[in-house]
Amino acid sequence: MARSKALSDLGDTDLVEQLNDAKEQLFNLRFQLATGQLENHSRLGKVKREVARALTEIRAREIAAAEAMDAAETEEAG
């Protein structure tokens, strides 16, 4: 829960930056897994969840913006 509140407090650019960092970590962990150098396999799942949380927050913001735009257009027309 605290994690999602932290993501909702971030600005759009910070959120995208965190997503890119998590994706880079995930890439590195997958590379380590393929080469047999990964020692902490649970880290792979944690980073996947970080990516999913960031993507979910970005999508929620996209939906909220679209709904706000839709409501503004409805008010103008009506």
ABEGO torsion letter per residue (X at the ends): XAAAAAAAABBAAAAAAAAAAAAAAAAAAAAAAAAGABABAAAAAAAAAAAAAAAAAAAAAAAAAAAAAAAAAAAAAX
